[in-house]
Amino acid sequence: MTYEPRPIIALDFPTFDDVKNFLAKFDENEKLYVKIGMELYYSAGPAVVEYVKAQGHSVFLDLKLHDIPNTVQSAMKVLADLGVDMTNVHAAGGREMMAAAREGLTMGTPAGKAVPKLIAVTQLTSTSEAIMQRDQNIQTSLQESVVHYAQLTAEAGLDGVVCSAQEVALIKSATNQDFICLTPGIRPAGSAVGDQKRVMTPSAAREIGSDYIVVGRPITQAENPVIAYQNIKNEWQRK
Ligand SMILES: O=c1ccn([C@@H]2O[C@H](COP(=O)(O)O)[C@@H](O)[C@H]2O)c(=O)[nH]1
């Protein structure tokens, strides 16, 4: 099991300046693990990754690639040069696409640098079973779909999956204990769920064996983001 003791903060901001202001609230010795997703990357580009890395923070680049294998391989080759710690694709792109992503990352990683971890999204945590069956026309249970995608991801040689904490135990027993389960949809008790459907508290996610938790709005939109982060970190680290 991997267990990353810091919650990954989802930097879902529209501008580079918003990120600078947000990070400035933290003590400079506090090294964070942050997630850069589509909104920020499309707005600020590779420069924001370089900025965050230069401050000593770890980066999960959450672009969820999903295209034909050749395109994904070429894109991963380019992204590998950014020096991020982890990135991802959609498992729905299939085994060939995921293997191509892995190859692209390996080819693009500069000599002597570590190849970023590569994980695949199973079913988004904003998807319920009813939504999956209706919109994707998948007529199995949500858990079966998630486990299917996790096994496909393992067969393609990736490091793990993005899933809800609710599926971690099932995925680990269908793959292996070292297969990464990174879980968004984390909500401290009493906080707004928003568009998330499959949620869990930080302590329950820890108990069930999540390796990484991703937390966005409960931190970024809190009145005091530093205190919100510390509270969630303490809850996640308590065993
Ligand atoms: O299945 C998924 C995959 C990715 N995400 C991302 O995680 C954060 C969650 O933010 P919250 O504000 O804590 O809901 C967000 O950036 C998503 O793009 C996910 O939620 N679920």
Ligand as a Chemical Component Dictionary entry (heavy atoms), coordinates in Angstrom:
data_LIG
# 
_chem_comp.id                   LIG 
_chem_comp.type                 NON-POLYMER 
_chem_comp.pdbx_formal_charge   0 
_chem_comp.three_letter_code    LIG 
# 
loop_
_chem_comp_atom.comp_id 
_chem_comp_atom.atom_id 
_chem_comp_atom.alt_atom_id 
_chem_comp_atom.type_symbol 
_chem_comp_atom.charge 
_chem_comp_atom.model_Cartn_x 
_chem_comp_atom.model_Cartn_y 
_chem_comp_atom.model_Cartn_z 
_chem_comp_atom.pdbx_ordinal 
LIG O1 O1 O 0 -13.774 10.752 -10.356 1  
LIG C1 C1 C 0 -13.259 11.874 -10.170 2  
LIG C2 C2 C 0 -12.104 12.276 -10.793 3  
LIG C3 C3 C 0 -11.586 13.509 -10.527 4  
LIG N1 N1 N 0 -12.194 14.351 -9.664  5  
LIG C4 C4 C 0 -11.562 15.651 -9.410  6  
LIG O2 O2 O 0 -11.270 15.796 -8.007  7  
LIG C5 C5 C 0 -11.586 17.094 -7.550  8  
LIG C6 C6 C 0 -12.615 17.008 -6.463  9  
LIG O3 O3 O 0 -12.952 18.304 -6.052  10 
LIG P1 P1 P 0 -14.028 18.577 -4.893  11 
LIG O4 O4 O 0 -14.169 20.056 -4.902  12 
LIG O5 O5 O 0 -13.417 18.046 -3.618  13 
LIG O6 O6 O 0 -15.296 17.875 -5.249  14 
LIG C7 C7 C 0 -12.031 17.902 -8.769  15 
LIG O7 O7 O 0 -10.916 18.623 -9.246  16 
LIG C8 C8 C 0 -12.421 16.855 -9.793  17 
LIG O8 O8 O 0 -12.101 17.258 -11.117 18 
LIG C9 C9 C 0 -13.339 13.964 -9.056  19 
LIG O9 O9 O 0 -13.939 14.711 -8.263  20 
LIG N2 N2 N 0 -13.841 12.733 -9.303  21 
# 
loop_
_chem_comp_bond.comp_id 
_chem_comp_bond.atom_id_1 
_chem_comp_bond.atom_id_2 
_chem_comp_bond.value_order 
_chem_comp_bond.pdbx_ordinal 
LIG O1 C1 DOUB 1  
LIG C1 C2 SING 2  
LIG C1 N2 SING 3  
LIG C2 C3 DOUB 4  
LIG C3 N1 SING 5  
LIG N1 C4 SING 6  
LIG N1 C9 SING 7  
LIG C4 O2 SING 8  
LIG C4 C8 SING 9  
LIG O2 C5 SING 10 
LIG C5 C6 SING 11 
LIG C5 C7 SING 12 
LIG C6 O3 SING 13 
LIG O3 P1 SING 14 
LIG P1 O4 DOUB 15 
LIG P1 O5 SING 16 
LIG P1 O6 SING 17 
LIG C7 O7 SING 18 
LIG C7 C8 SING 19 
LIG C8 O8 SING 20 
LIG C9 O9 DOUB 21 
LIG C9 N2 SING 22 
# 
